[in-house]
Structure formats: C-alpha cells, structure tokens
Amino acid sequence: MTRIYGIFIILAVLAGVGYGVYYYYNDTQARIATLRENNAKLETVNKQVTVEFEQYRNNVKEEIENFKAELEKQQQLNNELNTNLKKVQEANKEIAKLLANTDIIKNSLANPKASEEKINEQVDLFFGAINCATRNDCVQPTR
C-alpha cells in the first residue's frame, strides 16, 4: 500500500510538473504570438515614419535650395543697386562740378532765351527720367 501511495505521489508530482511544463509552453507561445504582432505593427509604423521623414527631409532640402537661390538673386540685385548707386553718385559729382563752374545768373542776363531753353530742356529730361523709372512706357532717348 505504501508502494501504491508512493506511486500515486510520484505520478501526482509528475502530473504537476507536466501540467507546469504544459502551462509554461502555452504561456510562452502566447507571448511569442503577441510579440510577433507587436513587432509587425512596429515595423509598419517604422516604415511609415521613415517614408514621412524622407519626405520631410526632401522638403527641407528643397526649401534650403530655394532659399539659397533667393539669397543669390538678392545678392545680385544688391550688387546691381550698388553699381547703379556708384554711377548716380559719379553723375551727381559731375553735376555739382558743372554747377560750381556755371554762373546761371550771369548766363541768364547775357542770353535769357538760350538759358530758358536749356533749363526747359533739362527739366523735360528730368521728368522724363522720372517717368521712365516709374512706368514701363519710356520714350526718353538714352544717352
């Protein structure tokens, strides 16, 4: 009888160990299945994020290139404005020299008709230049 009880105890222990192994195996398989599903979801999200990041990076590169092009264009316009400013400053110096060497009152008294014509001609040129600068229909002859 002790032998039978001993065998039952051994069988009970083996059954308990077997059930524990079976439970551990099923639990591990369930975890592995959950981990596979999560891994698949993460891979999908990772691919989406990678694609979106690449699109964002391409957009940023394009914006940088556009900014560089605009910067170069602005630099060219600044250079052109500086060149034109120097030309105008030189022309102003010439006009100042001419005015310093010209006695308008003496010339007007000597030949009023010629002085009037010359002044009117210069005023017309001046307003023509303003017209050319502010409109597209420039009819002023270039020098």
TORTORZA-39588 format. One line per 3 residues: their letters; for each residue x, y, z of N, C-alpha, C. Coordinates in steps of 0.02 Angstrom, whole numbers, plus 32768, in hexadecimal, padded with zeros to 4 digits. Layout:
! residues N
A> X Y Z X Y Z X Y Z  ...;
***
This chain:
! residues 143
MTR> 8028 7FC6 8000 8000 8000 8000 802B 803F 8000  805D 803E 8024 808B 8076 8023 80AA 807E 7FDD  80B0 8044 7FBF 80CA 8048 7F7B 8098 806A 7F4D;
IYG> 805B 805B 7F55 8027 8079 7F2B 8023 80C3 7F3A  8025 80D4 7F7B 8024 811C 7F8C 8062 813F 7F70  8099 811E 7F74 80D8 813A 7F59 80D3 8144 7F0E;
IFI> 80B4 8114 7EEC 80AC 811A 7EA3 807C 8153 7E94  8045 8157 7EBC 8016 818F 7EB2 8037 81D2 7EBF  8060 81D5 7EF0 8082 8214 7EFF 80B2 8226 7EC6;
ILA> 80D7 81F3 7EAF 8106 81FF 7E78 80DF 8214 7E39  80A7 81F0 7E2C 807D 8202 7DF2 8060 8249 7DFA  804B 825A 7E37 8030 829D 7E44 8065 82D2 7E39;
VLA> 80A1 82C4 7E51 80D8 82F4 7E47 80E8 82FA 7DFD  80EC 82C0 7DDA 80F9 82C2 7D92 80C1 82E5 7D6C  8083 82D9 7D81 804A 82FA 7D60 804E 8345 7D6D;
GVG> 805F 8359 7DAA 8066 83A0 7DBB 809E 83C0 7D92  80D7 839D 7D8C 810F 83B7 7D64 80FA 83BA 7D1B  80D7 8385 7D04 80C0 8385 7CBE 8090 83BE 7CB0;
YGV> 8061 83C8 7CDF 8032 83FF 7CD6 8057 8442 7CD7  8087 8449 7D02 80AF 8487 7D06 80D4 8494 7CC5  80F2 845F 7CA8 8115 8465 7C69 80E4 8477 7C32;
YYY> 80AA 8455 7C32 8076 8463 7BFF 805F 84AC 7C06  8051 84C4 7C43 803B 8509 7C4E 8071 853A 7C38  80AF 852C 7C4B 80E8 8558 7C38 80EF 855B 7BEC;
YND> 80E9 8522 7BCA 80EE 851F 7B81 80B7 8548 7B60  8078 853F 7B76 8041 8565 7B5A 8048 85B0 7B67  805D 85C1 7BA3 8067 8608 7BB4 809E 8626 7B8A;
TQA> 80D4 8602 7B80 810C 861A 7B57 80F6 8622 7B0E  80CF 85F3 7AF5 80B7 85F8 7AAF 8089 8635 7AA7  805F 8642 7AD9 8032 867C 7AD6 805B 86BD 7AD7;
RIA> 808D 86BF 7B01 80B9 86FB 7B03 80DD 8705 7AC1  80F5 86CE 7AA5 8119 86D2 7A64 80E9 86EC 7A2E  80AB 86D4 7A2E 807A 86EC 79FD 806C 8737 7A07;
TLR> 8065 874C 7A45 8059 8793 7A54 8096 87BD 7A3D  80D1 87A4 7A4C 810E 87C8 7A39 8114 87CD 79ED  8101 8798 79C9 8103 879A 7980 80D3 87CF 7965;
ENN> 8096 87D0 7981 8065 8803 796B 807F 884A 7979  809A 8853 79B5 80B5 8895 79C6 80F0 88A7 7999  811A 8876 798A 8153 8882 795E 813C 8895 7918;
AKL> 8108 8873 78FF 80ED 8884 78BD 80D1 88CB 78BD  80AD 88DD 78F2 8092 8921 78F7 80CB 8954 78FA  80FE 8946 7921 8137 8974 7926 815C 897B 78E3;
ETV> 8164 8944 78C0 8184 8948 787E 815C 8973 784E  811A 896B 784F 80EF 8993 7823 80F5 89DD 7835  80F1 89EC 7876 80F7 8A32 788C 813C 8A4D 787B;
NKQ> 816F 8A24 7884 81B3 8A39 7874 81BA 8A4A 782A  819C 8A21 77FF 819F 8A2F 77B7 817B 8A70 77A7  8140 8A7A 77C6 811B 8AB8 77BA 8142 8AF5 77D1;
VTV> 815E 8AF0 780D 8185 8B28 7828 81C2 8B35 77FC  81E2 8B01 77E5 821D 8B09 77BA 8209 8B2C 7779  81D2 8B18 775A 81BB 8B38 771C 81AA 8B81 7729;
EFE> 8185 8B8E 775F 8172 8BD3 776F 81AF 8BFD 777D  81E0 8BE1 77A0 821D 8C05 77B0 8244 8C15 7770  8247 8BE6 7742 8269 8BF2 7702 8246 8C2A 76DB;
QYR> 8204 8C29 76DB 81DE 8C5E 76BA 81ED 8CA1 76DB  81ED 8CA2 771C 81FD 8CDF 7741 8243 8CF7 7732  8273 8CC9 7731 82B8 8CDB 7722 82BE 8CF7 76DB;
NNV> 829C 8CD8 76AC 829D 8CF1 7667 827E 8D37 7663  8247 8D41 7687 8228 8D83 7688 8257 8DB8 76A6  8279 8DA5 76DB 82A8 8DD4 76FB 82E2 8DE3 76CB;
KEE> 82FB 8DAF 76A9 8332 8DBB 7679 831B 8DE9 7641  82DE 8DDE 7629 82C3 8E09 75F4 82BB 8E51 760D  82A3 8E59 764A 829C 8E9C 7666 82E0 8EBE 766D;
IEN> 8312 8E98 7682 8355 8EB4 7689 8370 8EC9 7645  8366 8E9F 7612 837D 8EB1 75CF 8359 8EEF 75B6  8317 8EF3 75C2 82F1 8F2F 75AE 830B 8F6C 75D3;
FKA> 831A 8F64 7613 8333 8F9C 763A 8377 8FB2 7620  83A2 8F83 760F 83E4 8F94 75F3 83DD 8FB9 75B1  83AF 8FA1 7587 83A3 8FC2 7546 838A 9009 7551;
ELE> 835C 9012 7580 8342 9055 758F 8379 9081 75AB  83A3 9064 75D4 83DA 908A 75F2 840B 90A1 75BB  841B 9075 758C 8446 9087 7555 8426 90BE 752A;
KQQ> 83E5 90B7 751E 83C1 90E9 74F7 83C3 912C 751A  83B7 912C 755C 83B9 916A 7583 8400 9188 7581  8432 915E 7584 8477 9177 7582 8486 9197 753E;
QLN> 846E 9178 7509 8477 9195 74C6 8453 91D8 74C1  8417 91DB 74DB 83F1 921B 74DA 8415 9250 7504  8430 923C 753D 8456 926C 7567 8494 9285 7542;
NEL> 84B6 9257 7520 84F1 926C 74FA 84DE 929C 74C3  84A7 928D 74A1 848F 92B9 746B 847C 92FE 7487  845A 92FD 74C0 8447 933D 74DF 8486 9365 74F4;
NTN> 84B8 9343 750F 84F5 9365 7522 8518 9383 74E5  8519 935D 74AE 8538 9376 7471 8513 93B4 7458  84D0 93AF 7457 84A8 93E9 7441 84B1 9424 7470;
LKK> 84B6 9417 74B0 84C1 944D 74E0 8503 9471 74D3  8537 944A 74C5 8578 9468 74B6 8574 9493 7477  8550 947A 7445 8548 94A1 7407 8524 94E3 7415;
VQE> 84EF 94DF 743D 84C9 951B 744D 84F3 954C 7476  851A 9531 74A4 8546 955D 74CC 8579 9580 74A0  8594 955C 7470 85C4 957B 7442 85A2 95B1 7418;
ANK> 8565 95A2 7401 8540 95D3 73DA 8530 9610 7405  851F 9606 7444 8512 963E 7472 8551 9668 747C  858B 9648 7480 85C9 966D 7487 85D6 9698 744A;
EIA> 85C8 967C 740F 85D1 96A3 73D2 85A1 96DE 73D0  8563 96D3 73E4 8532 970A 73E5 8548 973F 7417  8560 9729 7451 8577 9759 7484 85B1 9782 7469;
KLL> 85E0 9762 7446 8619 9787 7429 8600 97B9 73F5  85D1 97A2 73CB 85B5 97CD 7397 8592 9809 73B6  856A 97FD 73E9 8547 9834 740B 8578 9862 742E;
ANT> 85AD 9847 744A 85DF 9870 746B 8603 989E 7439  860C 9886 73FC 8630 98AD 73C9 8601 98D8 739F  85C0 98D1 73A7 8591 98F6 737E 8570 992C 73A8;
DII> 856E 9968 738B 854B 999F 73AB 850A 99A9 7386  84D3 998C 73A1 8492 998C 7380 8478 99D4 7377  8481 99FD 73A8 8468 9A42 73A5 848C 9A68 736D;
KNS> 84CD 9A61 736A 84F4 9A85 7336 84DF 9A6D 72F1  84D7 9A2B 72E8 84C3 9A0F 72A7 847B 9A24 7295  844F 9A27 72C8 840A 9A3B 72BB 8406 9A84 72A6;
LAN> 8430 9AAD 72C4 8430 9AF4 72B1 844D 9AFE 726B  847F 9AD6 725B 84A0 9ADD 721A 8472 9AC5 71E2  8451 9A8B 71E9 8426 9A70 71B5 83EB 9A4D 71D6;
PKA> 83B6 9A72 71E8 837F 9A55 720D 835A 9A20 71E6  8352 9A28 71A4 832C 99F7 717C 8351 99B4 717C  8392 99B3 7172 83B9 9975 7171 83B8 9953 71B5;
SEE> 83BD 997C 71EA 83BC 9960 722E 8378 9940 723C  8342 9961 7226 82FF 9946 7231 82F6 9904 720B  830D 9902 71CD 8307 98C5 71A6 8330 988C 71C6;
KIN> 836B 989C 71DD 8396 9869 71FB 8376 984F 723C  835B 987C 7265 833B 9868 72A4 82FE 983C 7295  82D4 9852 7265 8299 982A 7253 82AC 97E5 7238;
EQV> 82E1 97E3 7211 82F9 97A3 71F6 830E 9774 722F  8333 978F 725F 834A 9766 7297 8310 9750 72C4  82DE 977D 72CE 82A4 976A 72F5 827E 9732 72D3;
DLF> 8276 9737 7290 8254 9702 726B 827A 96C0 7271  82BC 96C2 726C 82E5 9686 7274 82DC 9668 72BA  82DA 9695 72EC 82D3 967E 7331 8290 965C 733C;
FGA> 8259 967B 7326 8218 965C 732E 8211 961E 7302  8231 961E 72C9 8231 95E2 729F 8254 95A8 72C2  828A 95B8 72E5 82AE 9584 7309 8284 9568 7342;
INC> 8260 9595 7363 8232 957E 7399 81FC 9552 737B  81E2 9567 7342 81AE 9540 7320 81C8 94FB 730D  8204 94F8 72F3 8222 94B7 72E0 822D 948A 731D;
ATR> 823F 94A9 7355 824D 9481 7391 820D 9466 73B0  81D5 9489 73A6 8197 9474 73C7 8166 9451 739A  8170 9453 7358 8142 9432 732A 8168 9407 72F9;
NDC> 8143 93E1 72D2 8162 93B6 72A0 8168 93D9 725C  8142 940E 7252 8141 942F 7211 8174 9468 720F  81B1 9456 7208 81E8 9487 7208 81F3 949E 71BF;
VQP> 81EA 94DE 71B3 81F5 94FB 7171 8231 9529 716F  8255 952B 71A6 828F 9557 71AB 82CA 9538 7186  82EC 955F 715D 8327 9543 713A 835F 9535 716D;
TR> 8383 9500 7161 83BB 94F0 718D 83F9 9513 7175  8424 9524 71A2 8462 9548 7190 8499 9517 7183;
***
